[in-house]
């Protein structure tokens, strides 16, 4: 460990841990997180977040259900192959994001 020192609350010397080495995938993961920024939510609003574990074998069923939900609500469904999608109307915003092991749905309505 690198000997790095700092000042504590009362000015006493404290030893700080050396920064962890960069993981080879850190940049790719950080870029993915920033590619999907959080939506702005007006107040007052009602927000529901649902996380669903989805096996890779069930991805096609997930796409079909999402497309059906969008059509039922009057939205265009997501294009094939996308991994995040947002549709908005005055009554409801739907945000869907596919992650490695789960998918997240955020539903936002005014009020």
Kinemage of the C-alpha trace (Angstrom):
@kinemage 1
@onewidth
@group {chain A} dominant
@subgroup {mainchain}
@vectorlist {calphas} color= white
{ca unk a 1} P 0.000 0.000 0.000
{ca unk a 2} L 1.260 3.479 -0.815
{ca unk a 3} L 1.858 5.567 2.286
{ca unk a 4} L -0.517 8.495 1.816
{ca unk a 5} L -1.263 10.744 4.752
{ca unk a 6} L -3.991 13.257 5.424
{ca unk a 7} L -5.471 15.245 8.292
{ca unk a 8} L -8.198 13.919 10.559
{ca unk a 9} L -10.939 15.801 12.364
{ca unk a 10} L -8.704 17.157 15.125
{ca unk a 11} L -5.711 17.625 12.846
{ca unk a 12} L -4.178 14.248 13.729
{ca unk a 13} L -2.366 12.381 10.955
{ca unk a 14} L -4.338 9.584 9.340
{ca unk a 15} L -3.281 7.027 6.760
{ca unk a 16} L -5.414 6.944 3.613
{ca unk a 17} L -5.735 3.901 1.401
{ca unk a 18} L -4.127 4.137 -2.009
{ca unk a 19} L -6.596 4.415 -4.887
{ca unk a 20} L -7.636 1.083 -6.370
{ca unk a 21} L -6.191 0.314 -9.796
{ca unk a 22} L -8.506 0.999 -12.747
{ca unk a 23} L -10.555 -1.990 -13.848
{ca unk a 24} L -10.193 -2.633 -17.608
{ca unk a 25} L -13.975 -2.261 -18.119
{ca unk a 26} L -14.429 0.837 -15.924
{ca unk a 27} L -14.578 3.274 -18.833
{ca unk a 28} L -17.044 1.172 -20.853
{ca unk a 29} L -19.321 0.790 -17.826
{ca unk a 30} L -19.153 4.486 -16.975
{ca unk a 31} L -19.932 5.383 -20.605
{ca unk a 32} L -22.972 3.075 -20.543
{ca unk a 33} L -24.304 4.675 -17.357
{ca unk a 34} L -23.907 8.156 -18.830
{ca unk a 35} L -25.574 7.088 -22.090
{ca unk a 36} L -28.759 6.587 -20.061
{ca unk a 37} L -29.101 9.650 -17.860
{ca unk a 38} L -31.956 9.882 -15.388
{ca unk a 39} L -35.088 11.617 -16.623
{ca unk a 40} L -36.179 14.934 -15.214
{ca unk a 41} L -39.369 14.511 -13.186
{ca unk a 42} L -41.771 17.404 -12.613
{ca unk a 43} L -43.443 17.719 -9.243
{ca unk a 44} L -45.856 16.502 -8.228
{ca unk a 45} L -45.493 13.148 -10.008
{ca unk a 46} L -46.012 9.488 -9.262
{ca unk a 47} L -43.091 7.247 -10.170
{ca unk a 48} L -42.948 3.456 -10.150
{ca unk a 49} L -39.791 1.459 -10.825
{ca unk a 50} L -39.972 -2.252 -11.563
{ca unk a 51} L -36.902 -4.484 -11.941
{ca unk a 52} L -37.484 -7.861 -13.578
{ca unk a 53} L -34.968 -10.685 -13.835
{ca unk a 54} L -34.965 -11.782 -17.477
{ca unk a 55} L -33.127 -14.841 -18.779
{ca unk a 56} L -31.440 -14.376 -22.125
{ca unk a 57} L -33.802 -16.999 -23.556
{ca unk a 58} L -36.777 -14.778 -22.617
{ca unk a 59} L -35.523 -11.561 -24.263
{ca unk a 60} L -37.751 -12.029 -27.306
{ca unk a 61} L -40.834 -12.430 -25.087
{ca unk a 62} L -39.791 -9.313 -23.174
{ca unk a 63} L -39.559 -7.337 -26.435
{ca unk a 64} L -42.982 -8.578 -27.505
{ca unk a 65} L -44.595 -7.618 -24.179
{ca unk a 66} L -42.965 -4.183 -24.232
{ca unk a 67} L -44.186 -3.611 -27.792
{ca unk a 68} L -47.721 -4.653 -26.810
{ca unk a 69} L -47.659 -2.293 -23.818
{ca unk a 70} L -46.506 0.583 -26.015
{ca unk a 71} L -49.210 -0.049 -28.613
{ca unk a 72} L -51.907 -0.325 -25.913
{ca unk a 73} L -50.837 3.091 -24.617
{ca unk a 74} L -50.646 4.652 -28.076
{ca unk a 75} L -46.834 4.747 -28.310
{ca unk a 76} L -44.583 3.472 -31.073
{ca unk a 77} L -42.734 0.376 -29.810
{ca unk a 78} L -38.938 0.356 -29.593
{ca unk a 79} L -36.893 -0.524 -32.664
{ca unk a 80} L -35.502 -4.071 -32.732
{ca unk a 81} L -32.161 -4.459 -31.005
{ca unk a 82} L -32.269 -1.364 -28.780
{ca unk a 83} L -31.375 -1.752 -25.100
{ca unk a 84} L -33.077 1.360 -23.730
{ca unk a 85} L -36.217 3.172 -24.751
{ca unk a 86} L -38.409 6.053 -23.584
{ca unk a 87} L -41.922 7.000 -24.695
{ca unk a 88} L -43.799 9.992 -23.301
{ca unk a 89} L -47.331 11.307 -23.395
{ca unk a 90} L -49.193 13.771 -21.181
{ca unk a 91} L -50.588 10.876 -19.133
{ca unk a 92} L -47.573 8.563 -18.789
{ca unk a 93} L -43.861 8.235 -19.496
{ca unk a 94} L -42.388 4.764 -19.939
{ca unk a 95} L -38.655 4.210 -19.642
{ca unk a 96} L -37.231 0.728 -20.251
{ca unk a 97} L -33.604 -0.291 -19.858
{ca unk a 98} L -32.099 -3.718 -20.458
{ca unk a 99} L -29.149 -4.624 -18.280
{ca unk a 100} L -27.123 -7.831 -18.230
{ca unk a 101} L -29.254 -9.745 -15.753
{ca unk a 102} L -32.444 -7.678 -15.472
{ca unk a 103} L -34.607 -5.077 -17.135
{ca unk a 104} L -35.856 -1.929 -15.472
{ca unk a 105} L -39.157 -0.195 -16.154
{ca unk a 106} L -39.809 3.323 -14.848
{ca unk a 107} L -43.379 4.591 -15.181
{ca unk a 108} L -44.001 8.268 -14.445
{ca unk a 109} L -47.389 9.981 -14.292
{ca unk a 110} L -48.309 13.529 -13.294
{ca unk a 111} L -49.867 14.094 -9.894
